[in-house]
Each structure stands twice: as C-alpha cells, then as structure tokens.
Amino acid sequence: MTLLDEAAVRYHRLLEHETYKDLDWALSLQDQMRSLHLAPGGRLVCPVLRPHLITRRQYETSVKAAEALYSAIDRVKQAAFANPAMLARMELLPAEKMLATIDPGYPYLAVSSLLDAQINKGSMQFVECATDSPAGVAYGESLSNLFYDCAPVRQLRKKYKLSKLGGTRYLLKAMLDAYKVSGKKKFPRIAILESRQPFQNTPGEDHVLLAESFRRAGYPTEVVTPEQLDFRGGSLSRGDFPIDLIYRRVSAQELLVRFDLSHPLVRAYRERAICMVNSFQAEVAHKKAVFALLTDPAIVAGFPANERKAIHEFIPWTRLVSATRTSRNGDTIDLPEFILKNRDKLVLKPNDSSTDLHEYRGWETDATGWERALRAAMRHPYVVQDRVEETRSLFPMIQAGRLAMREMQVDLHQHLYLGKVHGCSSWLTDASTPGFSTVAGLAPTFIIESK
C-alpha cells in the first residue's frame, strides 16, 4: 500500500470512530466555510470532508515539469508573434490578435497562470493551460487553513507531516513585480476585474476574499466590473476609486462579446495608463491550440532539451481540428478520418474554454454522436487530444445527513507566478456522472510525508 493509500484509509477509518460518527465536527466545518465566504450562491466551495494529499516527490516532479512547459509555451508565443502563419494556427479572433500586439509594459507571458494535471500511478499529463488568471487562489488558502486545524486532520497529523501550499501572497508579489517592471512608480490601487451574471449585484466570494487579502497587505483594492469602468484624463477609475493595477478575471473573448475596442479598459491598457495582469498577450497561451504547436516536432525541434523532454513526457498529442493531414508518432494521417475511427481514445475540446461550446469525450459518446461532434468541431475552433487517464479517489462527504463515500475525479492545478510554481489546488468532480455535476468543487491540497 502506498503512502497516499495508507493515509486515505487511515483518515476514513478515523471518521468511523465514535468521536466523529455524530458529524458535529463536519457540520461545524461547513458552518465555518459559510462564515468565511466559502459558500458562493449558498453552495459550499468544498463538497468533501478530507483534503487531497500528494507526496513530496509528486509535487517536486510536477513543479519541474510545469516550469519547463511554461518556458516552452513562452517560446511558442514569441515564435508565433514573429511568424504570422504560426499565429494563425492559434485561431485568435481578429480583435484578440490586435489586442495581443499591444505591449503590456512587461515581458512575461503570464504573470499568473495554471497548468491542469492528471497524476496516475507514477505518470503525469498536463491537459490544459489557463492564463485568464487562475481562480481559487483565495478559496484554496482559506480551505487549507480551515482543514489543517479541523479535528480529524489534526489526528492525521500525529502520524504524518502535512504541509500547506501556495497562498495569495505569491500572486500579490508577482503582480507588484510586473507593476514595477512596467515602469509604474505610484503606490498602486488595485482593481479585481470580474464579470457578473444578470441580476448579480454583489462581487464573487473568491474575489471578496482576494480583495481582503490585498487590503491586509496594505494595498487599497476594489472588485469591479467592466460596466463600472471609466477612462478620463488619462486615468482609469471606478467612480471615485482610481485604478493603477488590474487583476483581470475576464477573458478577452468575454470582453469582446459584450464590448468593442473603445472600452475604457482597452483604452487605458493601450495608453499604458494601467498595468494589467494578465495582459492580452496571455490569450495566446490560453488557447488549447498552443498544445498543438507544442506537440508539433517541426516547431519544437530547436527548443532546449529539458523543454522537449517535458513536452514528450507530459503533454498529450494535440491537433487543431481541420480537413488536413498531420503527423502522429512519426506517421502521416488524415486527421478527420483518424478522429472518426478512434473515438475511444480521443477528446474534442473547444479551443477557448470561455466559449459556450461543448467538450466531447469519445469514450462517452456513441458513433452517431461522435460524427456529429466532429462536424461541429470542423465548423468551430476545436482541438483533438489524446485521452488522458483521469485521477480518481474516494472522498467522504455528507449526503442526506449521513456520511457517504464518493469517487471523485481530481484535477491538480499547478499555480505559476512569473513562470515559477508556488503551490497548487485540487478541483474535484463526481466521477460517476459524465458531463456537468453539481457535486464539484475545490479541496485543500497538502503535501504528505512520513514522520
């Protein structure tokens, strides 16, 4: 039995002990989540009753791989900006392409980003990069503090060493570094830019927590929406709150669907009246087509050896869907024909996750549905990617007032700031329900070691 299996079994047996059977401890934990802004819309951000555990070796391996892949993605971005034909393969909207050409004032691909990993039996695959600024940083920090001191985790800590990961301080430091590099001298006032659903009148809870964290560090911070911004006299503001530094939680596509290029944010960004994290250049890496470029031998042939090794070991074969012939494992294939014949080992993903387009998993789709999915993928920007084995684990939760065990899929998100990993978070989804499930959310993530 591995260390992780042993610890999970020990934890689950703890919950069977008389001390924890009445679930008062769990109900108290959930009440604390609600009081700490960890229940957006009344739904707990963490649906389970134990943390996700990873070994020190798993963490260090994932850090090394993620940082090498970030460097490779940055190299792809630079090559794409220098080569219009390569940039065209990213399938950017014309307005996105125009925004990406604006110098943000700092040289970083992304000030904050995440890589989504699946870790299984000694193997690891990264399936997605997100540079629209990772969500869950503040949630994850609060959950880690809360779970670390809850009764059954305290009991587990008598047997094992548990280490917390990450935190909002790394995000703030990266933002301030970018602000300084961009040439700004003034003490920054920070805005967290979010989009809201119709009739949503209050900020997102995660952003409230993040703003409170920045304020505790001494930086005036407000949560704002694109509709509230005004650009006059060379200054961006929300009402009487002037803005110097923006943490952008709205993708370029979301912004462009609702506004044009004369929006105050775009004008302030173009005129360098603000420092924005992340810049619009980061949209290049946010497109899943970046993995298609990374897994194209012709593009990465001149990359450093450590980056090529990381790509080979940790990135699944990916291609932008089109009526073309392409390479796979040294062979030339007709791409649509290959997709049609190999649905059990492929997934079709929209190039931009912020759109309303659906993901299609071949192994969960019948032959007729897969044909329809391929036709849809030929009409819209999609990538096809090799199936990656999902990480699954049993987690305890409360169901109908009782303790229950449920198998969950675990996505490990490596959080990178200026290309360096500082912590990670775990996103859980119900493994028994294909597609959307209401049983989903974050779990605190700890490194576990033997004492």
N, C-alpha and C positions, 0 to 999 in steps of 0.2 A: 504494500500500500504506500502510495506517495505521501509526502508531507502534506500536500493540499488535501488529498482524500482523507487522510487521518484527522486533520484539523476540522474539516467539514463534518465528519462523522462524530467527532467529539462534541462539537458545538450542537449538533442536532440531538445528541443524547442528553446534553445539558438541559435542553428545553423540555425533555420528558421528565426531568426531576420534579419532585413535588414543589420545589421553590418557585418554579416558573409555569406550572400547569394552569394556574388560575388566570394567566395572561394579563394580570395587572401591570406588570412591567412593560408589556408590549403596548397596552393601551396608553400608558403614561408616555412611552416613547413617541407614539403617534400624536398625542396632545402637545408634546414639546415641538414636534415638527410644525404643527399648525401655528403655534405661538411664535415660531421663528421664521415665518413667511415661507414655509416649505410645503405649502398646500395650495398652489395656484388654481383658481377656479373651484376650490373646495376639494381638489383631488391631491392626495399625498404624492409628492415628487418621488418618494421611495416606496415601492409597493411591498418590499420584503423586510424580513426581520434579522438578516445577518449581512455582514459586509462581504464583498468579493475579495478573495485573497489571491495574491500572486507571489511567487518566490522571488528572492533577490536575483537569481540567475535569469529568470524570465524578464524581470524589469530591466536589468542591465543589457540583456541582448536586444530587447525592444528599443531601448534608448539609442544604442549604437546604430541599429538598423534605421530607425526613424530619422536620425540626424543625417545619415548618409543619403537617404531618399530625399529629404528636404533639400540638400545641396544639389542633388541631381535634378529635382524639379525646378530649382532656381536656374540651373544651367539650361534647361529646356526653355524656360521663359526668356532668357537672354537670347538664345538662338532663334526663337520664334519672332521676337521683336526685330531681329536683324534679317529675317527671311520671311517675306510676305506669304510665300507658298506654305511654309510651315505654320504660320499664324492662322492661315485659312483653315487648316486641319483642326483647329480648336473649336470651330463653329461658334465664334462670338457673334452676337448681334452687331450690326454696324455701329450703333451708339455705344455699345460696350467696347468695341475696338477703338473708337475715338477717345473714350474716357481712359482707356488703358495707355494711350500715348502721352497722357499728361504726366509730367514729372511730379511725384508727390513730395519731393524735397528730401527724401532719404532713400538709400539704395536697397532696402530689404524687400525680398519677395513678399513676405508677410510678417508683420510684427507679431501677430498671434495666429496660430493655426492648429489643426489637429489631424492626426492620421488614425484611421479606423482599422483596428487589427483583430484578427481571429487567431487565437493561440490554442493549439491542439497537440497533445502528446509529443511535445518537443518541436513541433513545426509552428510556423507563424506566417501569416499572409496579411498584407495591408490591402484593403479593398477600396479605400476612398480617402481623398484629401479634402479637407474643408478649410477654406481661408476666408469665409464670411464671418470670422471671429467665433471661436468655439463657445457654445452655450454650456451652462452647467458648472462653470468655474466656482461661482459663489455658492451654488447649491452643494457642490461636492465638498467644499471646505466646511460648510455648516454641518453636513451629514457626517463627515469624518469626526468632527469634534463631538457630536451628539452620540454616535455609536461607540466611539472609543471609550466613553465613560458609562455606557449602559451596563446593567448587571451581568448578563451572560458574556459579554465581550471582556469585561473585567476578569471574569472567571477564566476565560480562554487565555488571557494574558499571563496568568500564573504559570501556564505550560509553555507558551510561545512568546517570542518577541514580535510585536506588531508595530510597524512604522507608518505614520501618515505620509501622504504625498501631496506635493503641489501647494496651491493656495493663491489667493488673489494678489498677494504682494509681488509675485513674479510677473503677472500681467501688468500691474501698475508700473513696475520698474521698466519693463520693455516699452510701454507707451511713453514714459518720460524720456527714455533714451532716444526714441525716434523723434520726439518733440525737440530735444536738444540738437540732434544731428540735423534736423530740418532748418536750423538757424534761429529758432524762436528763443527770445530772451526773457519775455514776460512770464511771471508766475502763472501757470496755466489754470484756467477754469475749464472743467471737463463736462462734456455732454455725452450721455449714453443714448445713441440714436436707435429707436425701435419702431417697428410698425405695429399697429393695433387693429384688432378686428372691429367691424362696425359695432357701435354701442359699447365698446370697451373704453371706459373713462379713466381707468387707473393704470399705472405702469405695471409691466410684468414683474412678478415677485423676484425673479432672479436678478433683474436689473435694479430693483429696490435694494436688495442685499449688496450688490456690487457698488452702488452709489454710496451706501452707508460705509462700506469698507474704504472707499476712496476718501470720504469725508473724515473718517477716523485718522487717516494718514495725513490729513491737513489740507486736502485739495477740494475746493468748492465744486460740487458735482450735482447735476440735474439729469433726470431722464426725460427725453424729448422725443417728439415725432416729427417726420418731415413736414407735416402741415403747419407746425408751430414755428418753423424757422423763418428768419428774415435777414436779408443781407443789404445793409445800407452803410454808406460812408466807409466802405472797406472793412466793415465789421459784421460778423455773423452773430445772431443773438436769438434767444427765445424770450420774448417780452423784454423785461429789464435785466435778463441774465446774459451777459456777453460770453461768447464761447471761443476758446483758443484751441482746444484739443477735443477731437470727437472719437469716441469708440463706436464704430459703425456696426450695428446688428441688423442692417437691412441690406440685402444683396442688390447688386446693380440691376438685375432683372426686375426685382420687386419695385425698385425706384422708377425704372423706365416704363413699366406698365402703367404707372399712375401719374407720372410727371414727365416733363420734357427737359431738354438740356439747359433751359433757362432757370431751373430750380435754384433757390438760394444756396443750397449745399454745393451744387455743381459750380456755381459762380464763385463761391468762396474758396473752393478747392482749386479751381483753375487759377485764381489770382493769388494763391498761397496765403490767403488770409487766415487759414486754419491749418493745423496738422491733423490728418485723418488716419485712423487706424481701424481697419486695414485700408490701404489705398485701393483705387480701382484697378491698379495693375495686378493685384492679387486675384482678380476674377479669372485670370488665365489659368492659375493653378487649381482653381475651384472647379473647373470643367473636368469631367471624368475622361475626356479625350486626352488629358495630359498623360494618363496611364497608357494610352495607345501609342503615344510618342515614346514614352519610357521603354516600352516593350518592342520597339522597332529597332532591330540591330543596326540598321543603316544610320540611325540618328545618334545612338549612344556609343558607337564604336570608338570614338575618341575620348570618352569620359574617363575619369580616373578609375583605377582598378577596384577600389573599395566601393565606389558607386555602382559600377557594373555588376559587382558581386551581390550587392544588396538588391538591385533590381532583379537579377536572376533568381535569387533565393526567396524574395519576399513579395514580389508583385505578380499577380496572376496575368496570363496572356489577355490582352485587351485590344479591341479594334473599334474604330468608328464605323457604324453600320452604313454600308452603301453598296451599290452594284459594282463591285470591284474584285480583283484578285489580290491576294495578300500573302504574307509569309506566316508560317506556323511550324515551329520546331524544324526549321530548315527546309520545309516543303512549301510549294506554292499551291494555294487553294482558291476555289471560287467561294467568296465569303458568304453570300446568301444561301448557296447550296449547302455549305458546311453548317451554317446555323440551323437550317431546316432539318438536317439529318442528325444533329447532335444535341437535341434539346435537353436530354437528361443531365448533361454536364455543362450547360451554359445558362447565363442570366443576361437579360436585356435591361439596361438601365438608362434613364434619361440623362443626357449629357450634363444638365444642370438640375440639381436636386430641388431648387427653389421653384420649379415649374409645377403645374398640375398633372404632368404626365406620369403614367404608372410604370412601376418596375414589374418585369415578368420573369418568374423563375421557371425554367423549362421543366424541372423535375416535379413541379406542382401544377403543370399545365398539360392538357391533353393535346393531341396532334393538331386538331382543328383550331384550338385556341392559340397554339404556338404559331400557326400560319398567320392568323390574324395579328398576333403580336409582331411578327416580322414585318408584315405590311405596314403597321403603324410605325415601326422603327425605321422603315425606309422613307417615310414621309416627314419625320421629325428628327431632330438631332438625338441620336441614341448611340450607346456603345454596347458591344457584346463582350462579355468577360467570362473566363473560366469559372466554373463553380468552385467555391471555397468551402471546405468543411466547417460548419458552424461550431463555435464553442458552446457547450451546453452543461448546465449544472443544476442540481436541486437546491431550491431555496425555500425556507419556511415563510409563511405569510398567514394573515388572518382571513379566513373565509367563512361567512355566515356565523361569525362569533367564535369560531374554533380554529385551532392551529392546523394548517394543512401544508403539504409539501407540493411544490410545483416545479416542473422542469422549465428552465428559462434559458434563452439564448443570450450569451454575453458578448457584447462588443466592447473591446478595450480601446479607449480613445487616448492616444498619446498627445499631451498638450505641449506645443512648442512655442517658445518665445524667442524671436530673433534667431530661429534655427536651432535652438537648444531645448531639449526636453526638460521640463520642470513639472513632473507629476503626470497623473493620468486619471481618468474617470471611467466608470463602467456603466454601460447602458444595457438594461435588461428588457427582453420582450418574451412574451409567452411562446414557448417553443411548440406547444400543441395546437396553436391556432395560426394557420397560414394567413399572410396579409396583416391587416390592421387588427390590433388587440388593445383593449382598454387596460389590460394588465401589463403595464410597461412603465419604465422609469429608471432613475439612477440608483445605484448602490454605492455606498462609500467603498473606497479601494485602499487596502492596506498591503504592504509587503510583510510576509510572514517568514520568520526564521526560527530554528530550534534554539532553545536556550542552552 
